[in-house]
Amino acid sequence: MPTGADAARPTMRDVAALAGVALKTVSRVMNGVPSVDPVLAARVRAAAAELAYRPNLAANLRSGRTNTVGLLLEDIGNPFSAATLRAIEDELEAAGILLLAASLDEQPSREEELTRRLIDRRVDGLIVVPASRDQRYLVAEQLRGTCVVFLDRLPQPLVADAVVSDNRVGARRGVEHLVRHGRRRIAYLGDDPAIPTAAERFRGYVDALAGQGLPVDPALVRHGLRSVQEAHRAAADLLAGPDGVGVDALFTSQNLVTIGAVGALHAAGRHREVAQVGFDDIPFAEALEPGVTVVAQDTRMLGRTAAERLLARIHGDRSAPQVFSVPSRLLVRGSGELPVSTTP
């Protein structure tokens, strides 16, 4: 008898009954056999849609579990995503579970498509870094028992477990650190503000300036930076433009943005003059001159907490969904503590 996530799933028999056709006809339609009468095929597809039927790609399994988990990240090539993936993989491997991972590249349609493809393979659960602002497409799967944990960002308007960093608090801490070291003209370079983490980090930047009685100068704010190259150009523009002389610090709100800004500072010869604090750690941050001060996310704790929460759900935990906030920490390495020049 089906258990867990399969307990209430409609079968091909249900589709056949609703469409008023033979089971074999449903099978042929689902397998894309072209010789099926178009009228019958249309009836089968309509019935399948009405029942929210999804093909069972693991129909030969009888245990109710596949010992697989799906993981959808922003970009597996990003250092943050890669580190988080490894933490999740280690935790699941210890439980004898295979991890299937893919990148979403901030494409909402890809999120839904890959989520459904993983569900079709009857993964025991999903860990998702959402790219879209609407996860209602998962409501039916939740009701059927599919376990889902969200990572790095909260689901909307779906209610589910989520594991996130203290983005706003961490960003405020980083900017306050620059202010304590005498910086007053602090530029903000950030990702797309439609991304919840980017929005939270910008709020932290605004909080920190307001708390110190400093205004937010729109001329020093750059949003929508999605790559190292875009960040390099934005930082170079700030340093070379009319306000360039007045910029005395950069707060970079994402690791790729930080890398691009570091390159721009070195190219302009101002890496020992303009201070910098980044959100997210970057490779070789300590080896640079000066070392890059960052607000580092605890990727191991984020990944481990998400994996542990999902395993608990898979094994029957039916408690109310929770949001787990993982603290970030300030790593002082030199770039955020540069002495302020006294030269007129």
Buried (B, 14 or more C-beta within 10 A) or exposed (E): EEEBBBEEBBBBEBBBBBBEBEEEBBBBBBEEEEEBEEEBBEBBBEBBEEBEBBEBEBEEEEEBBBBBBBBBBBBBEBBBBEBBBEBBBBBBEEBEBEBBBBBBEBEBEBBBEBBBBBBEBBBBBBBBBBBBEBBEEBEEBBEBBBBBBBBBBBBBEBEBBBBBBBBBBBBBBBBBBBBEBBBBBBBBBBBBBEBBBBBBBBBBBBBBBEEBEBEEBEEBBBBBBBEBEBBBBBBBEBBEEEBBEBBBBBBBBBBBBBBBBBBBBEEBEBBBBBBBBBBBBBEEBEEBEBBBBBBBBBBBBBBBBBBBBBBBBBEEEEEEBEEBEBEBEBBEBBBBBBEEEEEE
